Amino acid sequence: LPSTNAVELIKLFRGRVRSILDVDYNAFKAIVATWNQESEKSFLRQWS
């Protein structure tokens, strides 16, 4: 494999990982925001 191809593959891989992490982080923020809006009683009632 030429080194240029390896570099391009690494760049592509890093870009994909970064986009996946961004999506996961946004989903995590949405979950936390929902939890903060809910009271503890309604949260416990939902999961018990």
URWOUR-V699785 format. One record per residue. RES is the residue in three letters. SS is DSSP state (hx for helix, st for strand, lp for the rest). OMEGA is omega in whole degrees, -180 to 180 (999 if undefined). NEAR is the number of other ideal C-beta (glycine too) atoms within 8 Angstrom. Layout:
res->{RES;RES}
ss->{SS;SS}
omega->{OMEGA;OMEGA}
near->{NEAR;NEAR}
This chain:
res->{LEU;PRO;SER;THR;ASN;ALA;VAL;GLU;LEU;ILE;LYS;LEU;PHE;ARG;GLY;ARG;VAL;ARG;SER;ILE;LEU;ASP;VAL;ASP;TYR;ASN;ALA;PHE;LYS;ALA;ILE;VAL;ALA;THR;TRP;ASN;GLN;GLU;SER;GLU;LYS;SER;PHE;LEU;ARG;GLN;TRP;SER}
ss->{lp;lp;hx;hx;hx;hx;hx;hx;hx;hx;hx;hx;hx;hx;hx;hx;hx;hx;hx;hx;hx;hx;hx;hx;hx;hx;hx;hx;hx;hx;hx;hx;hx;hx;hx;hx;hx;lp;lp;hx;hx;hx;hx;hx;hx;hx;hx;lp}
omega->{174;-177;-179;179;179;180;180;179;179;179;180;-180;179;179;179;180;-179;-180;178;180;178;180;180;-179;179;178;179;179;-180;179;-180;180;178;179;-179;-180;-179;172;-179;-178;-179;178;-179;179;-178;-172;-178;999}
near->{4;5;6;6;8;9;8;8;8;8;8;8;8;8;8;8;8;8;8;8;8;8;8;8;8;8;8;8;8;8;8;8;8;8;8;6;5;9;5;6;6;8;10;8;7;7;5;4}
